[in-house]
Amino acid sequence: MRNWKAIAAGLGPPIPEDDIARASGPLEALEAAFRPLAQAIPPETEPAYLMLVEPEEEQ
């Protein structure tokens, strides 16, 4: 799994250490939940892209 604290520290954002620590917990939980799901997707599966474009209004 990724070390989210190290990634944030490497990027050097102006975020207090306490906020980084508070955000890294949920990110680690999300990665732990989704990593097995992502690994279960067969390699030949195409990604599904969805792009909703609103029609332009005529003037």
Backbone hydrogen bonds in HBPLUS format (Angstrom, degrees):
<---DONOR---> <-ACCEPTOR-->    atom                        ^
c    i                          cat <-CA-CA->   ^        H-A-AA   ^      H-
h    n   atom  resd res      DA  || num        DHA   H-A  angle D-A-AA Bond
n    s   type  num  typ     dist DA aas  dist angle  dist       angle   num
A0007-ILE N   A0003-ASN O   3.01 MM   4  6.32 155.5  2.07 152.3 160.1     1
A0008-ALA N   A0004-TRP O   2.97 MM   4  6.11 164.4  1.99 146.7 150.5     2
A0009-ALA N   A0005-LYS O   2.93 MM   4  6.11 156.6  1.98 144.6 151.7     3
A0010-GLY N   A0006-ALA O   2.86 MM   4  6.00 151.6  1.94 144.7 152.2     4
A0011-LEU N   A0007-ILE O   3.07 MM   4  6.33 142.3  2.22 144.7 154.2     5
A0012-GLY N   A0008-ALA O   3.20 MM   4  6.41 133.1  2.43 139.5 151.1     6
A0012-GLY N   A0009-ALA O   3.23 MM   3  5.16 134.4  2.45  93.2 105.5     7
A0019-ASP N   A0016-PRO O   2.98 MM   3  5.39 122.8  2.32 108.2 122.1     8
A0020-ILE N   A0016-PRO O   3.12 MM   4  6.52 154.5  2.18 152.5 160.4     9
A0021-ALA N   A0017-GLU O   2.93 MM   4  6.17 162.3  1.96 153.1 157.6    10
A0022-ARG N   A0018-ASP O   2.95 MM   4  6.14 150.9  2.03 142.0 150.2    11
A0023-ALA N   A0019-ASP O   2.97 MM   4  6.14 148.8  2.07 144.6 152.2    12
A0024-SER N   A0020-ILE O   2.94 MM   4  6.05 144.8  2.07 148.8 158.1    13
A0027-LEU N   A0023-ALA O   3.34 MM   4  6.54 158.8  2.39 147.1 153.3    14
A0028-GLU N   A0024-SER O   2.92 MM   4  6.07 155.1  1.98 149.6 155.4    15
A0029-ALA N   A0025-GLY O   3.03 MM   4  6.33 155.3  2.10 150.5 157.7    16
A0030-LEU N   A0026-PRO O   2.88 MM   4  6.11 158.2  1.93 149.7 155.2    17
A0031-GLU N   A0027-LEU O   2.97 MM   4  6.16 159.9  2.01 146.2 151.9    18
A0032-ALA N   A0028-GLU O   2.93 MM   4  6.11 157.8  1.98 146.0 152.3    19
A0033-ALA N   A0029-ALA O   3.00 MM   4  6.20 145.3  2.13 142.7 151.8    20
A0034-PHE N   A0030-LEU O   2.89 MM   4  6.05 161.0  1.92 154.5 159.3    21
A0035-ARG N   A0031-GLU O   2.85 MM   4  5.55 155.1  1.91 149.6 153.8    22
A0038-ALA N   A0034-PHE O   2.87 MM   4  6.09 160.2  1.91 161.1 166.3    23
A0039-GLN N   A0035-ARG O   3.00 MM   4  6.21 153.6  2.08 150.8 158.1    24
A0040-ALA N   A0036-PRO O   3.14 MM   4  6.25 127.6  2.43 135.1 147.2    25
A0040-ALA N   A0037-LEU O   3.18 MM   3  5.17 138.1  2.36  95.2 107.0    26
A0041-ILE N   A0038-ALA O   3.28 MM   3  5.52 159.4  2.32 104.6 110.7    27
A0045-THR N   A0042-PRO O   3.06 MM   3  5.60 166.0  2.08 120.1 124.1    28
